[in-house]
Amino acid sequence: MELRVNEPGLFIEELVFQIRPELVKRYVELEYEIMAKELAGLDGFCGWQIWVSETNPGRVTSLYFWKDHASYRNLDQEWLSGKKDEITRAFGAENMTFVRAGHETDRRYQMRSLA
Protein backbone atom coordinates (compact mmCIF):
# COMPACT_ATOMS: atom_id res chain seq x y z
CA MET A 1 0.00 0.00 0.00
CA GLU A 2 1.22 3.47 -0.84
CA LEU A 3 0.90 6.41 1.56
CA ARG A 4 -0.95 9.29 -0.09
CA VAL A 5 -0.96 12.65 1.65
CA ASN A 6 -3.22 15.33 0.21
CA GLU A 7 -2.26 18.96 0.06
CA PRO A 8 -3.23 21.18 3.00
CA GLY A 9 -6.41 23.17 2.42
CA LEU A 10 -8.23 20.36 0.61
CA PHE A 11 -12.00 20.55 1.28
CA ILE A 12 -13.95 17.32 1.69
CA GLU A 13 -17.64 17.16 0.81
CA GLU A 14 -19.38 14.30 2.67
CA LEU A 15 -22.75 12.94 1.51
CA VAL A 16 -24.46 9.99 3.21
CA PHE A 17 -27.30 7.94 1.72
CA GLN A 18 -29.29 4.91 2.74
CA ILE A 19 -29.67 2.66 -0.29
CA ARG A 20 -31.70 -0.53 -0.63
CA PRO A 21 -28.94 -3.05 0.22
CA GLU A 22 -29.50 -5.22 -2.85
CA LEU A 23 -29.03 -2.14 -5.09
CA VAL A 24 -25.83 -0.67 -3.61
CA LYS A 25 -23.62 -1.84 -6.49
CA ARG A 26 -25.96 -0.23 -9.04
CA TYR A 27 -26.06 3.02 -7.04
CA VAL A 28 -22.25 3.20 -6.93
CA GLU A 29 -22.08 2.64 -10.69
CA LEU A 30 -24.64 5.40 -11.35
CA GLU A 31 -22.97 7.89 -9.02
CA TYR A 32 -19.68 7.26 -10.79
CA GLU A 33 -21.11 7.51 -14.31
CA ILE A 34 -23.43 10.47 -13.76
CA MET A 35 -21.61 12.54 -11.15
CA ALA A 36 -17.99 11.63 -10.40
CA LYS A 37 -16.82 11.18 -14.01
CA GLU A 38 -18.19 14.58 -14.99
CA LEU A 39 -16.80 16.32 -11.92
CA ALA A 40 -13.35 15.03 -12.89
CA GLY A 41 -13.19 17.63 -15.66
CA LEU A 42 -13.97 20.59 -13.40
CA ASP A 43 -11.37 23.01 -12.10
CA GLY A 44 -10.70 22.45 -8.41
CA PHE A 45 -12.06 18.89 -8.26
CA CYS A 46 -9.44 16.52 -6.85
CA GLY A 47 -11.15 13.15 -6.57
CA TRP A 48 -13.94 10.93 -5.25
CA GLN A 49 -14.22 8.01 -2.89
CA ILE A 50 -17.27 6.00 -1.95
CA TRP A 51 -17.52 3.98 1.23
CA VAL A 52 -20.06 1.20 1.74
CA SER A 53 -20.74 0.27 5.35
CA GLU A 54 -20.12 -3.32 6.40
CA THR A 55 -22.11 -2.88 9.62
CA ASN A 56 -25.08 -0.84 8.35
CA PRO A 57 -26.43 -2.53 5.19
CA GLY A 58 -27.12 -0.01 2.45
CA ARG A 59 -25.32 2.92 4.11
CA VAL A 60 -23.19 4.66 1.49
CA THR A 61 -20.88 7.62 2.13
CA SER A 62 -19.55 9.62 -0.81
CA LEU A 63 -16.51 11.81 -0.28
CA TYR A 64 -15.74 14.45 -2.89
CA PHE A 65 -12.35 16.15 -2.62
CA TRP A 66 -11.93 19.79 -3.67
CA LYS A 67 -8.80 21.95 -3.92
CA ASP A 68 -10.36 24.29 -1.35
CA HIS A 69 -13.72 25.43 -0.03
CA ALA A 70 -13.98 28.14 -2.71
CA SER A 71 -13.70 25.52 -5.49
CA TYR A 72 -16.57 23.59 -3.93
CA ARG A 73 -18.69 26.74 -3.52
CA ASN A 74 -18.07 27.79 -7.15
CA LEU A 75 -19.75 24.64 -8.47
CA ASP A 76 -22.64 25.55 -10.80
CA GLN A 77 -25.67 24.78 -8.62
CA GLU A 78 -28.05 24.46 -11.56
CA TRP A 79 -25.77 21.87 -13.17
CA LEU A 80 -25.41 20.05 -9.84
CA SER A 81 -29.18 19.99 -9.30
CA GLY A 82 -29.61 18.50 -12.77
CA LYS A 83 -27.08 15.77 -11.99
CA LYS A 84 -28.83 14.92 -8.71
CA ASP A 85 -32.15 14.69 -10.57
CA GLU A 86 -30.55 12.47 -13.21
CA ILE A 87 -29.30 10.03 -10.56
CA THR A 88 -32.71 10.01 -8.87
CA ARG A 89 -34.52 9.31 -12.17
CA ALA A 90 -32.08 6.56 -13.16
CA PHE A 91 -32.01 4.89 -9.75
CA GLY A 92 -35.50 5.58 -8.43
CA ALA A 93 -36.27 7.86 -5.49
CA GLU A 94 -37.94 4.95 -3.70
CA ASN A 95 -34.59 3.11 -3.60
CA MET A 96 -32.60 5.78 -1.77
CA THR A 97 -32.87 8.13 1.19
CA PHE A 98 -30.62 11.12 1.76
CA VAL A 99 -29.23 10.92 5.32
CA ARG A 100 -26.96 13.94 5.70
CA ALA A 101 -24.43 16.31 4.22
CA GLY A 102 -21.74 16.17 6.88
CA HIS A 103 -19.83 19.08 5.40
CA GLU A 104 -22.87 21.35 5.98
CA THR A 105 -23.37 20.45 9.64
CA ASP A 106 -20.99 20.83 12.54
CA ARG A 107 -18.70 18.29 10.84
CA ARG A 108 -16.22 20.16 8.65
CA TYR A 109 -13.41 18.36 6.92
CA GLN A 110 -10.36 20.14 5.62
CA MET A 111 -6.93 18.61 5.16
CA ARG A 112 -4.19 20.17 7.25
CA SER A 113 -0.46 19.80 6.99
CA LEU A 114 1.04 16.85 8.85
CA ALA A 115 4.22 18.79 9.57
N, C-alpha and C positions, 0 to 999 in steps of 0.2 A: 504494500500500500504506500502511496506517495502522500506526503504532507503537503497540503495546499493552504496557504495563508492568503486571505483576501486583503486588498488594500484598505487602510483605515478610511473611514467615512462612508463605506458601503452601506446602503440602506436596504433593509430586508422587509419585504411585504409578505405578511403571513395570512393565508386564507384557509379556513377549516370548513369542511363539508362532511355531512353524513350521507353516504351513498348506499343504496341497496347492495349488501355484501356480494351477491352473485354478479353484480354489474361493475364492480370496481375496476377491473381490467379495461373494460370498454370506456369508462369515464376517463381513466388515465390517458388512453389513446386519443380520445376526443380533445381533452385539454391540451395535449401536446400538439395535435394537428391544427386546431382552431386558434389557440391562444399562444402557446410558447414558441412555436415555429415562427409566427409572425412578429412576435416581440423581439426575436433575435435580430431583426434588421433595424431596430430602432436605436437611435443615439441614447446612450446612457444605460441601456439594458445589458446586464452582465451575466445572466444565467437563470436557470430554473431547476428546482428540485421538487420532487413530490414524495411524500412519506405516507405509507399506508400502515395503519396501526395493526399490530399483531394481537393486542389485548382488547381492542374495541372494534369489532367487525364493522367494516364499512366506513370507518373514520379516516378521512384523507386530508392531509395538510399539504398545501402548495406553498412553496417559498420562492418568491421572485426577488432576484438580486439586482439592485440598481446602483449606479455609480455614486449617487448621493440622493438625498431627499428631494432636491430640486428636480432631478431627472424623473423621479417617480411622479411628482406633482405636475410636471409638464406634459404628461401623457394625455393625448386627445380623449377627453371623456366621452364624446359622442361615438368615436371609434370603439372605445372600450365597452361601452354599453351595447353596441351592436355585436361585439364578440361574445359578451355574456349571453345575450339573447340567442345567438347562433348555437352556443353550447346547450342552452336550455331546450331549444327546439330539437336539436339532434339527439339529445339524451333523454329528454322527457322530464318536465318539472316534478312529476310524481315520483321520480327515481332518486331525487337528491334534495337535501335540505341544507341551506346555508347555516353554519353554526356561529362563526365569528370572523372578524377581521382583526387579528391580534395587533396589527400595526396601528390601528385606529382606536385602541383602548389604552389602558395604562401600561400595556406591554409594548415597548418600543425597542426595536432591534437596530443597532448600528455597529458595524465593525470598528473596533479600536485597535490601535497598534499594540503588539505584544511586547514591544521593547519598553 
